[in-house]
Every structure is written in C-alpha cells, then in structure tokens.
C-alpha cells in the first residue's frame, strides 16, 4: 500500500461513506481521551449498570482465550503494532486452550505474545471477538523511526494482506497521522452506527512503522458494520 497517496476514483460513488469515515478519523484520533464522556458519542467500557451478573463476573480477572493455540514466541516485535487487552479489574490472564466458541482470538497462524499482570498483548493474524468485559486496543508500534495511521475503505470482501501489499486498490485512504492507540470496541460501534453509508464496505485501521534498518512494518484491523469479528493482519 502506498502510504503517501490518497486514492479517489474519478467518479466517486460513496460520498456518504467518505463523510462517515472522515468523522471516524476525527473520533478515532480523540478516542482515548473521550472514553467516559457523557455526550453519548462513544460507548463506555465495562458492564452496563443493568447487568445481572455477579460482582465476581464483573470484576474477576480478564481472560484472553486463544482457540487452537498456535503460539509463536513470548516476545513482541517492538517496531510492529499490537493488540493490547486490559480489564477494569486490573488483572489479565492468557488461556491458550480455549474452545473456539469461547475464544477471544481465533488465530490464523503463530501468534506472538506478551503477558503482564495488567495486560495481554498479541501480534499475528486472526479474527478478534470483541468483549464487553475488557478493553481491546490496537496500539501503534512502541519503537520506530517513524509511523503513521490511516483509515482505508475497501469492499467488504477485500483481502487485507493484498490491500497492505498494494495488490488490492482501496476506495480511498484517509491519513490520520500519529495515533498511539484506538479502542476497537469503540471503533466497531462507530462503524456499525454508520451502517447506512458503510454497508458493503470494510473500514480498516492501518498502522505503518519504520524500523532502524529502513524496513516498513504494516498491520491492520478490518471492521464491517455489525461484524461479528474484527479481522487482524500483520505484515
């Protein structure tokens, strides 16, 4: 994907989608600061006040379950974007033997990971299942010579690997600039809220980062309105 070029078709058929994604870009860039706002723009973390779950269910340790675990190494690439899972309880666990029906992440190859008492971090390809009881952030590479984020709109069935490699043409690319992290639960809700103009389309948050050897690293989270999972790819 050419990170320096924004592509607009000569006859642009999705003006409403462009307006919606422009709004998403503005909200995404402010999402970490807006969490907890009372204006109703972004959803809040955690269980709703009307939940019938026990206090143990609501405040117990968060568990990130990997289905059919194909773990890679227990070390993350610092020049690559990553998924970071945290819980309001402050405690996180990684379960590498979860059933597919109970999994938080359905891997499509080896998954590199990092675990602390407060968070679980993953890098790799797969399908992410969003959960209300934990915050799942897509975070920029912690170390790089330079990095940028983009919102990329394509057909809903577009191959994200092909998109990142420049083999699949996007409908349009909207640069965001520096973006430390985005709550994917919030972003999914925003995409779903604009289903009237984003139907049949995929909105992908793409991170590009450059390491000290000049190698460009790419990662993307692809979301569709009302999607059951979020597609994660790392190139």
C-alpha positions in Angstrom: 0.0 0.0 0.0 1.3 3.4 -1.0 1.4 5.3 2.3 1.9 8.7 0.6 -1.0 8.6 -1.8 -4.7 9.1 -1.2 -6.8 7.5 -3.9 -10.1 8.9 -5.1 -11.9 7.5 -8.1 -12.8 9.9 -10.9 -16.5 9.2 -10.2 -16.7 8.7 -6.5 -19.9 6.7 -5.7 -19.6 6.8 -1.9 -19.6 10.4 -0.8 -21.7 9.5 2.2 -19.1 6.9 3.2 -16.3 9.4 2.8 -18.1 11.8 5.2 -18.7 9.0 7.7 -15.0 7.8 7.6 -13.8 11.4 8.0 -15.9 11.6 11.1 -14.5 8.2 12.2 -10.9 9.5 11.7 -11.6 12.6 13.9 -13.2 10.5 16.6 -10.6 7.8 16.5 -7.8 10.4 17.0 -9.6 11.5 20.2 -11.0 8.1 21.3 -8.6 7.5 24.3 -9.4 11.0 25.8 -13.1 10.7 25.1 -13.7 7.4 26.8 -16.1 8.0 29.7 -17.5 11.2 28.1 -21.2 11.7 28.8 -22.1 13.0 25.3 -23.0 9.6 24.0 -20.5 9.7 21.1 -18.5 6.7 22.2 -19.6 3.7 24.3 -18.2 3.2 27.7 -16.1 0.2 29.0 -17.3 -2.5 31.3 -20.6 -4.0 32.1 -23.8 -1.9 31.9 -25.4 -0.7 35.1 -28.3 -3.0 34.4 -26.2 -6.2 34.2 -27.5 -9.2 36.1 -24.0 -10.7 36.5 -22.5 -11.2 39.9 -19.7 -9.0 41.2 -17.3 -11.8 40.6 -18.4 -11.9 36.9 -18.0 -8.2 36.6 -14.7 -7.7 38.4 -12.9 -11.0 38.2 -9.7 -11.4 36.2 -10.0 -10.8 32.4 -9.1 -13.9 30.4 -7.9 -13.7 26.8 -8.7 -17.1 25.2 -6.8 -18.4 22.1 -8.5 -21.1 20.1 -6.5 -24.0 18.7 -3.4 -22.2 20.0 -0.5 -21.8 17.6 1.6 -19.8 19.9 4.7 -18.2 18.4 7.3 -16.7 20.7 6.7 -15.0 24.1 8.3 -11.8 22.7 6.7 -9.0 20.7 8.2 -7.0 17.8 8.7 -3.5 19.2 8.5 -2.0 15.7 5.1 -3.6 14.9 1.6 -2.6 16.0 -0.1 -4.9 18.5 -3.3 -5.8 20.2 -3.4 -5.0 23.9 -6.1 -6.4 26.2 -6.8 -4.9 29.6 -9.5 -5.3 32.2 -11.2 -2.9 34.6 -10.2 -5.3 37.4 -6.5 -4.7 36.6 -5.8 -8.4 36.3 -5.3 -10.3 33.0 -4.7 -14.0 32.1 -3.9 -15.7 28.8 -5.7 -19.1 28.2 -4.0 -21.0 25.3 -6.5 -23.9 25.3 -9.8 -22.1 24.8 -12.6 -23.7 22.7 -13.3 -21.8 19.5 -16.8 -20.9 20.8 -15.2 -19.3 23.9 -12.2 -17.7 22.3 -11.3 -14.0 22.3 -9.0 -14.5 19.4 -9.1 -17.1 16.6 -5.6 -17.3 15.2 -4.7 -17.9 11.6 -1.1 -18.9 12.2 1.5 -18.5 15.0 0.7 -15.7 17.5 3.5 -13.9 19.3 2.5 -12.7 22.8 3.4 -10.8 25.9 1.8 -11.1 29.3 2.0 -9.0 32.4 -0.3 -8.9 35.4 -2.1 -5.9 33.9 -2.3 -6.8 30.2 -2.1 -9.4 27.4 -0.5 -8.3 24.1 -0.7 -10.2 20.8 0.8 -9.9 17.3 -0.3 -12.1 14.4 -3.2 -12.8 12.0 -6.7 -13.9 13.1 -10.2 -13.0 14.0 -10.8 -10.9 17.1 -14.0 -11.3 19.1 -14.8 -8.1 20.9 -15.9 -8.5 24.6 -17.6 -6.0 26.9 -15.7 -7.1 29.9 -12.3 -6.0 28.6 -10.8 -3.2 26.7 -9.1 -4.2 23.4 -6.8 -1.6 21.9 -5.0 -1.6 18.6 -1.7 0.2 19.5 1.0 1.7 17.4 4.5 0.2 17.5 6.2 1.3 20.7 9.5 1.8 19.0 10.1 3.0 15.4 11.9 5.7 13.4 8.6 6.9 12.1 5.0 5.8 12.0 1.6 6.8 10.8 -2.0 5.6 10.9 -4.6 5.5 8.1 -8.3 4.7 7.7 -8.6 2.6 4.5 -12.0 1.9 2.9 -12.4 -1.1 0.6 -15.0 -3.6 -0.4 -16.2 -5.8 2.5 -14.6 -8.9 1.0 -11.2 -7.2 0.2 -8.1 -9.2 1.2 -6.3 -7.2 3.9 -2.9 -8.7 3.0 -3.4 -7.8 -0.6 -4.5 -4.3 0.5 -1.3 -3.8 2.5 0.8 -5.1 -0.3 -0.7 -2.8 -2.8 -2.3 -5.6 -4.8 -5.9 -4.5 -3.9 -7.0 -1.0 -4.7 -8.8 0.8 -1.9 -11.8 3.0 -2.5 -10.0 5.7 -0.6 -7.3 6.3 2.1 -7.7 8.9 4.8 -4.4 9.8 6.7 -4.8 10.2 10.5 -1.2 10.9 11.4 0.2 9.9 14.8 -2.3 7.7 16.7 -1.0 6.0 19.8 -4.0 3.6 20.2 -7.6 3.1 19.4 -10.2 1.1 21.4 -11.5 -1.4 18.8 -14.8 -1.8 20.6 -15.5 1.9 20.2 -14.4 1.9 16.6 -16.6 -1.1 15.8 -19.6 0.7 17.4 -18.9 3.8 15.3 -18.6 1.8 12.1 -21.9 0.0 12.9 -23.6 3.3 13.7 -22.8 4.4 10.1 -24.1 1.2 8.5 -26.4 3.2 6.3 -23.5 4.5 4.2 -20.8 1.9 5.0 -22.9 -1.2 4.1 -20.9 -3.5 1.8 -17.6 -1.8 2.8 -14.8 -2.6 5.1 -13.1 0.2 7.2 -9.6 -0.8 8.1 -7.3 1.0 10.6 -3.8 0.6 9.2 -0.6 1.2 11.1 2.7 1.7 9.3 6.0 1.8 11.1 9.7 2.0 10.1 12.4 0.2 11.9 16.0 1.3 12.2 17.0 -0.8 9.2 14.5 1.0 7.0 12.1 -1.9 6.9 8.4 -0.9 6.7 6.1 -2.9 9.0 2.3 -3.0 8.4 -0.7 -4.1 10.5 -4.4 -3.6 10.0 -7.7 -4.1 11.8 -10.6 -4.5 9.4 -14.2 -3.7 10.5 -17.5 -4.1 8.8 -20.9 -2.7 10.1 -22.3 -5.2 12.5 -19.4 -7.5 12.1 -19.1 -10.5 14.4 -15.4 -10.3 14.5 -12.6 -7.9 13.6 -10.0 -9.1 11.1 -6.4 -8.6 12.3 -3.4 -8.9 9.9 0.3 -8.3 10.4 2.7 -8.0 7.5 
